Amino acid sequence: MSPPIHPDPPLPLGQGNLSALLAVAPALLPALLDAIPARVVVLDPQECLTYGNPAFYAFTGLQPEVILGCPIRHVIGEQAYANYAPVRERLARGETVCWEDWIELNAVGPRYMREHLVPAFDAQGQRLGTIVISLDWTELRQNQQQLEARLDELHATQALKSSIVDQALAAIISTDAQGRIVEFNPAAEALFGRQRTEVLGQLVEDVVIPPRHRAGHRAGMARVAKGGPARMLGQRLEMDALRADGTEFPVEMVLSRNAVGDTSFYTASMFDLTERRNAQAQIERQRDALRQSEKLTAMGSLLAGVAHELNNPLAIVMGRASLLEEKMAEHPLASDAHRIREAAERCGRIVRTFLNMARSRAPQRAPVQINDLVTAAAEMLQYNLRSHGIELDLLLGSDLPTVLADGDQIGQVILNLLVNAQQALAANDPPRRLQIATGVEPRRDGREPWVWLRVVDNGRGIPEALHERIFEPFFTTKPEGLGTGLGLAVSRSIVRDHGGDLRVEPRGPGACFRMGLPVSGQAQPEASAAPAPIEAPEALARVLVVDDEPEIAALIRAFLESAGYEVASAESGALALELLGAGRFDAIVSDLRMPDMDGAALWRAVGERHPLLARRMLFVTGDTLSPGARGFLSQTGCPALEKPFAKADLLGCLKQLLG
């Protein structure tokens, strides 16, 4: 590489006071050249070395007697000499040249040199030679390069840190010792809704600290300024922060102090805790819902046993009242027997509704009558409504078509809507009114009609902004302890699974929930309230009744015998097997839960001894809720009749079983 060249004006010799001085003191020039710390050499016109000062010989390590008179190209080396080609041309034109660069010198190696090359001429303008003055700036250049490298490294580090700060997910705010903002990264801009250029130089308390906390902040800054402890440094703290729009929100902050010389700076890294707080609240709601679910599971198991014990006496009351009503058809007391039977049937429906709600099974679609589900739910809640002073008004449409639906699930939806209305009205001043209405909505374009149901109360109502939010899981407007926020979400999911919809309708004061379900068939006439006629069997059939409750066995026997069946009874499974071995029977009506040998064990024993008869067993039980009972009935395919039951139900199941 050719060295950089800096032109200087020619410097002819023998001018000015220096010539006069040299004429007076001829020894002055050698002394002057020997004392110069720079390297000085003189070349003749043929570029041979004619003089070199002590500094030159010390630098090169060469001896005068060896190199004086030698061409300079041999002294500095061919590679270095080639770099002087542009310089020699300018020297020939009488120009003084100044340059600096790295150069490879013989016996010295690479050095960074700064040189002045001055052509010398006599009075007639003849060139006498060239004076070369050299300075070795190698160490200076190396130090300069190291400094430049460190500066580049520092700039890169600063750029990296700046990039990290700019790209950080945390909001980073730095202030000086007086609390004025000196850094406000993009995450802070997004978090607080302020621009960096807007807040630089402002007090941090005026930008991000809520007014009620500013006095405490100023007190802490004053304490630290006086040498007091900085209690917040290095700790994870949760506090409230202020957005540009004036809203407050929770943040997590870590504060650090950095010293630059004698100046202290404070940097706060902050994260928005809003989503975390919301997630924690949702987790707590889910835990409450899980605990509630566990309670319901335990209650379901308990309900199975209670229902079984309750259904036995209910079945006796219902059956005996039905028989008494038949025997006293023309007697004045027949109406009393009729009321007893209706009250017992109502108790049975309430227990059955509880069991249906507690069952955990796959959905089973069948034609259901919405009015029947409404009536059952109203009967179940009648006492609670009456005890809370709530007037219930049923406006049920007539001749509603049946809906292809899971009756248990839709009944659960209706019950949930009524319970919600009851809880809403409990906090309302009297009068408290609850209305349930049903009807049919004709559909155009050839689509099937919908059956609708409305539950309307005169409570405080639901704000319009929450009409959709109340259907979100775990969202509730009820006071703590009165709800988990799952009821409406599950209810809407059930209704939509049936192709319908559940929504809130704005209908003045109070709340109005509307459920709509598409139908799948034609309207069916309502069943008559009078008992269905019992047809006598075409041929005499013998039935074995097995039940450990003597009253239940006697009731079933009375029902069957009144219909013309020949009946035998057994109080245990073992006795039933003995009777089966001694005589012929066409069907077996057995309780499912019995001591010693239960209905399942009896079915297996009958299957081994009388395979055909095992397919004509009807189980009577109040325990279809338990997983064991459901699994057994599903595995065997045997029909089951839930207690309490009416005479018509028993005879209908038996007739179907006998074919």
Secondary structure by P-SEA (a helix, b strand, c coil): cccbbbbbccccccccaaaaaaaaccaaaaaaaaacccbbbbbccccccccccaaaaaaacccccccccccccccccaaaaaaaaaaaaaaaabbbbbbbbbbbbccccccbbbbbbbbbbcccccccbbbbbbbbaaaaaaaaaaaaaaaaaaaaaaaaaaaaaaaccccccccccccccccccaaaaaacccccccccccccccccccccaaaaaaaaaaaaaacccccccccbbbbbbcccccbbbbbbbbbbbbbcccbbbbbbbbbbaaaaaaaaaaaaaaaaaaaaaaaaaaaaaaaaaaaaaaaaaaaaaaaaaaaaaaaaccccaaaaaaaaaaaaaaaaaaaaaaaaaacccccccccccaaaaaaaaaaaaaaaaaaabbbbbbbcccccccccccaaaaaaaaaaaaaaaaaaaccccccbbbbbbbbbbbbcccbbbbbbbbbbbcccccccccccccccccccccccccccccaaaaaaaaaaaaccbbbbbbcccbbbbbbbbbbccccccccccccccccccccbbbbbbbcccaaaaaaaaaaaaaaccbbbbbccaaaaaaaaaaccccbbbbbcccccccaaaaaaaaaaccaaaaaaccccccccccaaaaaaaaaacbbbbcccccaaaaaaaaaaaac
